[in-house]
Amino acid sequence: MNRRQLISNSFLMLGGYALSATVVKAASGNPGQLPAVSDIDPHKAFGSKNAPVIMEVYSDFQCPACKQLFKTTNQQLMDNYVNTSKVYLVHRDFPLPMHAYSRVAASYARAAAHIGRTEAVELALFQNQEKWEANGDVKGIVSAALTPADMKKVQALVDGKTLEPLIERDKQLGQMVPINQTPTTVFHSKGQTYPYVGVMSYDVLKQFIDQLLSQK
């Protein structure tokens, strides 16, 4: 995680809404107009496409802050907002160049998503992040989370590299935001965009989504 300008114990104004948090301010931290959300891989998107709020999460599987965000917010976000059609959650792969194995992890996770095994593999990668970061054995971690039959399918997709253009497209879209560190979450609601850089606690996330949902 590339730490930039820290604003400790302050307020980040997103579209006129104050969020109490320790945040890293994005270069495009003010609400604004970005191109409509496009190039969504349906295997890496969750919830209803017609949800009033879209969340794009740019993430790197080797990033400790991304692990923290996943572990502290993902399940509650899914249960309370995604599965209730309030939020459309889009995962964007943004492997950072300083992380030796993050691109490999993204490839395996993308392949797993395309055979319907997103949750198991993402959980395994984040829970065992320190282990595969140390030895580079992404394949071993993924293999342990899948049946042999599923692993065979995943490996075929990874070896065939047919999904690599989807990861590249996510990176290109992130560079347009622009994304300078992970995780970065871009909220879309009623024609406005609100980038948030860093780890947002679930309580703060809930507060902000509820404010967006109540906006007329």
C-alpha positions in Angstrom: 0.0 0.0 0.0 1.5 3.3 -1.1 0.7 5.7 1.7 0.1 9.3 0.5 -1.4 12.3 2.2 -2.9 11.2 5.5 -5.8 13.1 7.0 -6.1 11.7 10.5 -9.3 11.6 12.5 -10.9 14.1 10.1 -13.8 14.3 7.7 -13.7 13.3 4.1 -16.5 15.2 2.3 -18.1 13.0 -0.3 -20.8 14.8 -2.1 -21.6 17.0 0.9 -21.6 14.0 3.3 -19.1 13.9 6.1 -17.5 10.6 7.0 -15.5 10.5 10.2 -12.5 8.3 9.4 -8.8 8.2 9.1 -8.4 8.3 5.3 -5.9 8.8 2.5 -7.3 11.4 0.2 -7.5 10.4 -3.4 -6.2 12.6 -6.2 -9.8 12.7 -7.5 -11.2 12.7 -4.0 -14.0 15.2 -4.7 -17.3 13.9 -6.1 -17.4 14.3 -9.9 -18.5 12.9 -13.2 -16.6 9.8 -14.4 -17.6 7.8 -17.4 -20.5 5.3 -16.8 -19.5 2.1 -15.3 -18.6 -0.2 -18.1 -16.6 -3.4 -19.0 -18.0 -5.3 -16.1 -17.0 -9.0 -15.9 -20.3 -10.5 -14.6 -18.4 -13.2 -12.9 -16.7 -10.5 -10.7 -19.9 -8.5 -10.0 -22.5 -9.2 -7.3 -26.0 -8.1 -6.7 -28.6 -6.4 -8.9 -27.4 -4.4 -11.9 -30.3 -2.1 -11.2 -29.2 -1.4 -7.6 -29.2 2.4 -6.8 -25.6 2.3 -5.7 -22.7 0.8 -7.6 -19.4 0.1 -5.7 -16.3 -0.6 -7.7 -13.5 -1.9 -5.5 -10.0 -1.8 -7.0 -8.0 -4.4 -5.1 -4.7 -6.3 -5.0 -4.7 -9.7 -3.4 -1.2 -9.2 -2.0 -2.1 -5.8 -0.4 -2.5 -6.0 3.4 -5.0 -3.2 3.4 -7.1 -5.0 0.8 -7.1 -8.1 3.0 -8.2 -5.9 6.0 -11.0 -4.4 3.9 -12.2 -7.8 2.7 -12.1 -9.4 6.2 -13.8 -6.5 8.0 -16.5 -5.4 5.5 -17.2 -8.0 2.8 -19.6 -10.4 4.5 -21.7 -7.6 6.1 -21.8 -5.6 2.9 -22.9 -8.7 1.0 -25.6 -9.6 3.5 -27.0 -6.2 4.1 -26.7 -4.3 0.8 -25.6 -6.6 -2.1 -28.0 -9.5 -1.5 -30.8 -7.0 -0.8 -30.4 -5.3 -4.2 -29.2 -2.0 -2.7 -25.6 -2.2 -3.9 -24.1 -3.6 -7.1 -20.6 -4.7 -6.1 -17.9 -4.8 -8.8 -14.5 -6.3 -8.1 -11.7 -4.7 -10.1 -8.3 -6.3 -10.3 -5.5 -3.8 -9.8 -2.3 -5.7 -9.1 0.4 -3.3 -8.1 3.9 -3.6 -9.7 5.7 -3.8 -6.4 3.9 -7.0 -5.4 5.6 -10.0 -7.0 2.7 -12.4 -7.0 -0.4 -10.2 -7.1 -0.9 -10.6 -10.8 -0.7 -14.4 -10.5 -3.2 -14.3 -7.7 -5.5 -12.2 -9.8 -5.3 -14.7 -12.6 -6.2 -17.6 -10.4 -9.0 -15.7 -8.7 -10.4 -14.6 -12.0 -10.4 -18.2 -13.3 -12.1 -19.4 -10.1 -14.8 -16.8 -10.6 -15.5 -18.0 -14.1 -16.3 -21.5 -12.7 -18.4 -20.2 -9.9 -15.8 -20.5 -7.1 -15.2 -16.8 -6.3 -15.8 -16.9 -2.6 -13.7 -19.9 -1.7 -10.6 -18.7 -3.6 -10.8 -15.1 -2.6 -11.1 -16.1 1.0 -8.2 -18.6 0.7 -6.0 -16.0 -0.9 -6.6 -13.3 1.7 -6.5 -15.6 4.7 -3.2 -17.1 3.6 -1.7 -13.9 2.1 1.5 -13.9 4.2 2.2 -17.5 3.3 2.0 -17.2 -0.5 3.6 -13.8 -0.4 6.6 -15.4 1.2 6.9 -18.5 -1.0 5.0 -17.5 -4.2 2.9 -20.7 -4.1 -0.4 -19.1 -5.2 -1.3 -22.3 -7.0 -0.9 -24.4 -3.8 -3.2 -22.1 -1.8 -5.9 -22.1 -4.5 -5.6 -25.9 -5.0 -6.2 -26.5 -1.3 -9.5 -24.5 -1.5 -10.9 -26.4 -4.5 -11.8 -29.9 -5.5 -9.4 -31.6 -7.9 -12.0 -31.3 -10.6 -12.5 -27.6 -10.1 -8.7 -27.0 -9.8 -8.2 -28.6 -13.2 -10.7 -26.2 -14.7 -9.1 -23.2 -13.0 -5.6 -24.3 -14.1 -6.7 -24.7 -17.7 -8.1 -21.1 -17.7 -4.9 -19.8 -16.1 -2.7 -21.6 -18.6 -4.8 -20.6 -21.5 -4.5 -16.9 -20.5 -8.0 -16.2 -22.0 -9.0 -14.1 -19.0 -5.9 -11.9 -18.9 -7.5 -9.2 -21.1 -10.2 -8.8 -18.4 -7.5 -8.1 -15.8 -5.8 -5.7 -18.1 -9.0 -3.8 -18.7 -9.6 -3.4 -15.0 -6.1 -1.9 -14.7 -6.8 0.5 -17.6 -10.1 1.6 -16.0 -8.3 2.1 -12.7 -5.7 4.3 -14.4 -8.4 6.5 -15.7 -9.8 7.2 -12.2 -6.8 7.4 -11.4 -6.0 4.7 -8.9 -2.7 5.3 -7.1 -3.0 2.8 -4.3 -5.2 -0.1 -3.2 -7.8 -0.5 -2.0 -9.7 2.3 -3.7 -13.5 2.2 -3.8 -15.5 4.3 -6.2 -19.1 4.8 -5.4 -21.6 5.7 -8.1 -25.0 7.1 -7.3 -27.4 9.3 -9.2 -24.8 10.3 -11.8 -22.1 11.2 -9.3 -18.9 9.4 -8.3 -17.2 9.4 -5.0 -13.7 7.9 -4.7 -12.5 6.7 -1.3 -8.9 5.6 -0.8 -7.9 3.2 1.9 -9.7 0.9 4.4 -13.2 2.0 5.4 -14.7 0.4 8.4 -18.1 -1.2 8.0 -19.8 1.3 10.3 -18.5 4.2 8.1 -19.3 2.3 4.9 -22.9 1.7 6.2 -23.3 5.4 7.1 -22.2 6.5 3.7 -24.3 4.0 1.7 -27.4 4.8 3.7 -26.8 8.5 3.0 -26.5 7.8 -0.7 -29.7 5.7 -0.6 -31.6 8.4 1.1 -30.5 11.1 -1.4 -33.3 12.4 -3.6 
